[in-house]
Amino acid sequence: MMNRVLSTVLERAVESATLAPSPHNTQPWRFAVGEEHVELWLDRGRVLRVADPDAWEARLSCGAALFTLDLALRADGVFADLRICPDPARTDLLATARLAGNHRSTSDERALAEAVPRRHTNRRPFSGRAVPTASRHRLETAALAQGGTLVLLDPSAAYDSVVALIRRAEFLQANDIGHRTESASWTGRPAGCPDGVPASSAAPPPLLDGLVVMRDSHANHDLPARAYEQQPLLAAVVTSNAGPHEQVHAGMVMQRVLLAATADGLATSFLSQPFETAGTRAALTKLFKYRGQVQTLLRIGYGYPVPVTGRRAANDVTTALE
Ligand SMILES: Cc1cc2nc3c(=O)[nH]c(=O)nc-3n(C[C@H](O)[C@H](O)[C@H](O)COP(=O)(O)O)c2cc1C
């Protein structure tokens, strides 16, 4: 049964979905595949207990996987009816995708689908080259097309406030044994590992203390220090509301933006520290309240190629539905 199910178009879509980003590459998802539909489940055993006790980041990741699954189906000429959080009695069932007919893929969908295997988190220094207006517009449009908002942050008072919160959260986490232990258990893994972050994906330490501080747990202090761009373009993914449903939705918006950036030749990384300590999360939420609920923060610019981070095989995260 499993082989027959996985030999369908759904197999390719699930495979593509597993390339979605997730914090520390935890891959907090499971797929249950039927003849004509896929269920996407939150894998509670892979939610970061310290950094992500409410599974917010895990639901963002699953939303990114859902967007990627749907995109792969569309690129394959299939339209799916998506339902987010379809069953209030089963809150870890985050979405269903039911095959609903044929679809003529658009050039935008094909470009985004081609970007899926080329999208990688790039924690290394970016060049100082500014992101041009046309690219910025394409990223904002990608978010809007998915029902979200991308707030681009250039140096300003708001930028300084966000940067200060990133610094504050990084400081708090560096001094918290729980955070340090959890991060250490998912990072510094050997190349080719199927989950967690390999040492090869870690960044060199900064030569000078830059304005934006990257996650120290993702730095490799054995590498020679390098200069980082001083004021990278920051971007906040914002949705209208808060809550689990919106977190899955926000993950879809986030992935569309990340893929649009990849298609445009841009490099991206995440700055999630302020979401992971209560005080900084509340302050960040307040800062963006005028636009809605801030869901994630990204760093965007021009980088150099980075190694691929592994994934568990689609078979290992899939069960067949009778
Ligand atoms: C919600 C979310 C938060 C993340 N936060 C961070 C972060 O704060 N710092 C970081 O370096 N990477 C962060 N990442 C990136 C993951 O570590 C990365 O997606 C994972 O290692 C897989 O690698 P890939 O994105 O290159 O495929 C985050 C990813 C997601 C989805």
The ligand as an SDF file (V2000), in Angstrom:
LIG
                    3D

 31 33  0  0  0  0  0  0  0  0999 V2000
   10.6140   29.2860   12.3890 C   0  0  0  0  0  0  0  0  0  0  0  0
   12.0920   29.1540   12.1140 C   0  0  0  0  0  0  0  0  0  0  0  0
   13.0080   29.7940   12.9300 C   0  0  0  0  0  0  0  0  0  0  0  0
   14.3880   29.7070   12.6670 C   0  0  0  0  0  0  0  0  0  0  0  0
   15.2460   30.4240   13.4480 N   0  0  0  0  0  0  0  0  0  0  0  0
   16.5770   30.4340   13.1490 C   0  0  0  0  0  0  0  0  0  0  0  0
   17.4780   31.2830   13.8460 C   0  0  0  0  0  0  0  0  0  0  0  0
   17.0790   32.0260   14.7480 O   0  0  0  0  0  0  0  0  0  0  0  0
   18.7870   31.2690   13.4940 N   0  0  0  0  0  0  0  0  0  0  0  0
   19.2530   30.4880   12.4570 C   0  0  0  0  0  0  0  0  0  0  0  0
   20.4410   30.5230   12.1570 O   0  0  0  0  0  0  0  0  0  0  0  0
   18.4110   29.6840   11.7620 N   0  0  0  0  0  0  0  0  0  0  0  0
   17.0890   29.6490   12.0660 C   0  0  0  0  0  0  0  0  0  0  0  0
   16.2120   28.8930   11.3250 N   0  0  0  0  0  0  0  0  0  0  0  0
   16.7370   28.1490   10.1590 C   0  0  0  0  0  0  0  0  0  0  0  0
   16.9020   26.6720   10.4270 C   0  0  0  0  0  0  0  0  0  0  0  0
   17.9860   26.4200   11.2870 O   0  0  0  0  0  0  0  0  0  0  0  0
   17.0530   25.9600    9.0720 C   0  0  0  0  0  0  0  0  0  0  0  0
   15.8570   26.1080    8.3730 O   0  0  0  0  0  0  0  0  0  0  0  0
   17.3540   24.4820    9.2020 C   0  0  0  0  0  0  0  0  0  0  0  0
   18.6230   24.2800    9.7780 O   0  0  0  0  0  0  0  0  0  0  0  0
   17.3250   23.7840    7.8340 C   0  0  0  0  0  0  0  0  0  0  0  0
   18.2710   24.3610    6.9670 O   0  0  0  0  0  0  0  0  0  0  0  0
   17.8620   25.0410    5.5960 P   0  0  0  0  0  0  0  0  0  0  0  0
   16.9370   26.1900    5.9070 O   0  0  0  0  0  0  0  0  0  0  0  0
   19.1610   25.4930    5.0030 O   0  0  0  0  0  0  0  0  0  0  0  0
   17.1650   24.0150    4.7450 O   0  0  0  0  0  0  0  0  0  0  0  0
   14.8410   28.9390   11.5720 C   0  0  0  0  0  0  0  0  0  0  0  0
   13.9170   28.2710   10.7650 C   0  0  0  0  0  0  0  0  0  0  0  0
   12.5510   28.3860   11.0270 C   0  0  0  0  0  0  0  0  0  0  0  0
   11.5580   27.7260   10.1170 C   0  0  0  0  0  0  0  0  0  0  0  0
  1  2  1  0
  2  3  1  0
  2 30  2  0
  3  4  2  0
  4  5  1  0
  4 28  1  0
  5  6  2  0
  6  7  1  0
  6 13  1  0
  7  8  2  0
  7  9  1  0
  9 10  1  0
 10 11  2  0
 10 12  1  0
 12 13  2  0
 13 14  1  0
 14 15  1  0
 14 28  1  0
 15 16  1  0
 16 17  1  0
 16 18  1  0
 18 19  1  0
 18 20  1  0
 20 21  1  0
 20 22  1  0
 22 23  1  0
 23 24  1  0
 24 25  2  0
 24 26  1  0
 24 27  1  0
 28 29  2  0
 29 30  1  0
 30 31  1  0
M  END
$$$$
